[in-house]
Amino acid sequence: MTRILASIVAAAALAAPSLAFAAGWAFDASHSNASFKVKHMMVSTVRGEFTKVNGNVQYDMKAPEKIAIDATIDAASIDTRDAKRDEHLRAADFFDVAKHPKLTFKSKSAKQVAPGVLDVNGDLTIRGVTKPVVLRVEGLNQEAKDPWGNVRIGGTATTKINRKDFGLTWNQALETGGLLVGEDVEIAIDVELIKQADKATAAK
């Protein structure tokens, strides 16, 4: 039994550091946003965005499939360039921001499908409902240093969801047939990340 426990501990010790070697990156909120588009009256497309997006990423370009994403969107920051519509979207018919102020995504696994392209599996939570989604992440393969010495990297994550899966069921029937608001929503998250100081280095 002692040998078995020792083997388990040794295996865990070897496996645990795999993510620790990935660099920590923080969202630059002023250069990141989440946009979406949805059909209106079945004839046009309405676009909007959430202007307050934050989060952290563990990422190493040499081991991209070990990426870990933890992102948060402020639901009240929705902006479709129509104040009355935005007020309705914040209300109980849609996001109900008073009860559910945040949208979140937490990754669970990732697969590289091409150079600079990842499919990231994770849990998306909207209006208190959590569903698995796959984000197609592109970029994150070129670093740049800003004038203040910060190392930055950028990328885009896209996906498509059915809003009804997340409890966003409000709609109105049209006299000509069909519905006022489409069910499929295309989402794009553009992020700029700032590399965080290594804890061991910062402690020196």
VMD Tcl script that draws the C-alpha trace (Angstrom):
set ca {
  {0.00 0.00 0.00}
  {2.83 2.39 0.85}
  {4.44 1.80 -2.54}
  {1.13 2.41 -4.32}
  {0.59 5.71 -2.48}
  {4.15 6.75 -3.25}
  {3.61 6.04 -6.94}
  {0.39 8.10 -6.99}
  {2.08 11.03 -5.25}
  {5.04 10.88 -7.65}
  {2.75 10.80 -10.69}
  {0.76 13.77 -9.38}
  {3.94 15.71 -8.72}
  {5.02 15.20 -12.33}
  {1.60 16.09 -13.79}
  {0.69 19.09 -11.63}
  {3.33 21.56 -12.90}
  {2.17 21.22 -16.54}
  {-0.05 24.33 -16.29}
  {2.23 26.11 -13.84}
  {4.77 26.69 -16.60}
  {2.16 28.50 -18.70}
  {2.36 32.27 -18.51}
  {-0.38 34.23 -16.81}
  {-2.16 36.83 -18.93}
  {-4.81 39.37 -17.90}
  {-7.43 40.95 -20.15}
  {-6.75 44.56 -21.04}
  {-10.33 45.70 -20.49}
  {-9.90 48.91 -22.46}
  {-8.90 46.94 -25.57}
  {-11.25 43.97 -25.26}
  {-14.94 43.53 -26.01}
  {-17.59 40.93 -26.79}
  {-19.84 41.52 -29.80}
  {-22.86 39.65 -31.09}
  {-25.32 39.63 -33.95}
  {-28.84 38.26 -34.29}
  {-31.54 38.34 -36.94}
  {-34.34 40.94 -36.59}
  {-37.74 40.27 -38.17}
  {-36.02 37.61 -40.29}
  {-34.83 40.28 -42.77}
  {-31.96 42.17 -41.14}
  {-29.14 41.71 -38.64}
  {-28.83 43.63 -35.38}
  {-25.36 43.96 -33.87}
  {-24.39 44.83 -30.35}
  {-21.59 44.50 -27.87}
  {-20.71 44.19 -24.22}
  {-18.16 46.85 -23.43}
  {-16.93 45.50 -20.08}
  {-15.01 42.25 -20.47}
  {-12.47 40.93 -17.99}
  {-10.63 37.73 -17.32}
  {-7.42 35.79 -17.06}
  {-5.71 33.29 -19.32}
  {-2.98 30.75 -18.70}
  {-1.20 30.23 -22.01}
  {2.08 29.08 -23.49}
  {2.62 29.34 -27.25}
  {4.79 26.20 -27.07}
  {1.91 24.22 -25.54}
  {-1.29 25.94 -26.81}
  {-3.61 23.04 -25.93}
  {-2.92 23.65 -22.23}
  {-4.67 27.02 -22.44}
  {-7.00 27.89 -19.55}
  {-9.54 30.72 -19.89}
  {-11.63 32.37 -17.18}
  {-13.66 35.26 -18.61}
  {-16.39 37.51 -17.19}
  {-18.72 39.89 -19.03}
  {-20.72 42.64 -17.32}
  {-24.27 42.04 -18.60}
  {-25.31 45.65 -17.92}
  {-22.63 46.90 -20.32}
  {-24.68 45.76 -23.33}
  {-24.85 48.38 -26.08}
  {-26.85 48.10 -29.31}
  {-26.87 51.86 -30.02}
  {-30.52 52.11 -29.00}
  {-31.11 53.13 -25.37}
  {-34.69 51.84 -25.24}
  {-33.73 48.48 -26.68}
  {-30.75 48.21 -24.32}
  {-33.03 48.88 -21.36}
  {-35.30 46.04 -22.52}
  {-32.31 43.70 -22.95}
  {-31.19 44.41 -19.38}
  {-34.70 43.67 -18.04}
  {-36.25 40.36 -16.98}
  {-37.39 39.50 -20.54}
  {-33.76 39.01 -21.51}
  {-30.60 39.15 -19.38}
  {-32.28 40.20 -16.12}
  {-29.10 41.93 -14.99}
  {-30.51 42.71 -11.54}
  {-30.47 38.98 -10.76}
  {-27.76 37.83 -13.16}
  {-25.18 40.61 -13.50}
  {-22.44 38.48 -15.10}
  {-21.92 36.23 -18.09}
  {-19.00 33.84 -17.62}
  {-16.91 31.35 -19.56}
  {-14.55 28.81 -18.02}
  {-12.56 26.51 -20.26}
  {-12.22 22.78 -19.66}
  {-10.07 21.52 -22.54}
  {-8.63 22.61 -25.87}
  {-7.50 21.14 -29.17}
  {-5.26 22.75 -31.75}
  {-6.90 22.44 -35.18}
  {-4.37 24.52 -37.15}
  {-1.40 26.78 -36.40}
  {-2.76 29.65 -34.32}
  {-6.24 28.09 -34.16}
  {-7.74 26.32 -31.15}
  {-11.10 24.80 -30.36}
  {-11.64 25.50 -26.66}
  {-14.34 23.57 -24.82}
  {-15.85 25.13 -21.74}
  {-18.90 26.19 -19.78}
  {-20.78 29.35 -20.75}
  {-23.14 30.80 -18.15}
  {-25.84 33.27 -19.15}
  {-28.77 34.28 -16.96}
  {-27.76 31.64 -14.43}
  {-27.90 28.82 -17.00}
  {-24.68 26.94 -17.77}
  {-24.17 25.07 -21.05}
  {-21.12 23.59 -22.78}
  {-19.88 25.52 -25.81}
  {-16.86 25.43 -28.10}
  {-14.96 28.64 -28.77}
  {-12.92 28.84 -31.96}
  {-9.89 30.82 -30.80}
  {-7.62 32.40 -33.42}
  {-4.45 34.38 -32.88}
  {-2.49 34.31 -29.62}
  {0.60 33.51 -31.66}
  {2.45 36.81 -31.80}
  {3.72 38.84 -28.87}
  {4.40 42.58 -28.90}
  {5.96 44.90 -26.34}
  {4.27 48.24 -25.66}
  {6.17 51.50 -24.94}
  {5.91 50.82 -21.19}
  {7.56 47.41 -21.37}
  {4.42 45.28 -21.12}
  {4.26 42.15 -23.27}
  {0.94 41.85 -25.08}
  {-0.84 39.30 -27.23}
  {-4.20 39.37 -28.96}
  {-6.82 36.97 -30.26}
  {-10.44 36.42 -31.22}
  {-12.87 33.78 -29.96}
  {-16.07 33.00 -31.85}
  {-19.06 30.74 -31.32}
  {-22.76 30.43 -32.09}
  {-25.47 29.68 -29.53}
  {-29.24 29.32 -29.42}
  {-30.37 31.98 -26.97}
  {-33.35 29.86 -25.85}
  {-30.91 27.31 -24.39}
  {-29.96 29.98 -21.85}
  {-33.46 31.07 -20.90}
  {-33.58 34.04 -23.29}
  {-36.95 33.03 -24.67}
  {-38.79 36.35 -25.17}
  {-40.17 36.89 -28.66}
  {-43.14 38.20 -30.64}
  {-44.86 36.61 -33.62}
  {-45.02 38.56 -36.87}
  {-48.22 38.95 -38.89}
  {-46.33 37.76 -41.95}
  {-45.07 34.68 -40.13}
  {-41.89 34.07 -38.21}
  {-40.59 35.80 -35.11}
  {-39.35 39.28 -34.23}
  {-35.98 38.16 -32.85}
  {-33.89 35.29 -34.20}
  {-32.87 32.43 -31.93}
  {-29.31 31.89 -33.19}
  {-26.74 34.36 -31.87}
  {-23.24 34.69 -33.27}
  {-20.68 35.82 -30.69}
  {-17.17 37.21 -31.15}
  {-14.84 38.11 -28.30}
  {-11.82 40.23 -29.16}
  {-9.19 40.34 -26.46}
  {-5.86 41.97 -25.85}
  {-3.90 40.28 -23.07}
  {-1.10 41.62 -20.89}
  {1.51 39.20 -19.62}
  {1.66 39.11 -15.84}
  {4.88 39.03 -13.86}
  {5.94 35.54 -12.79}
  {5.27 35.18 -9.06}
  {8.70 33.74 -8.37}
  {10.35 36.61 -10.27}
  {8.15 39.25 -8.64}
  {9.02 37.94 -5.18}
  {12.73 38.52 -5.65}
}
mol new
graphics top color blue
foreach p $ca { graphics top sphere $p radius 0.5 }
foreach p [lrange $ca 0 end-1] q [lrange $ca 1 end] { graphics top cylinder $p $q radius 0.2 }
display resetview
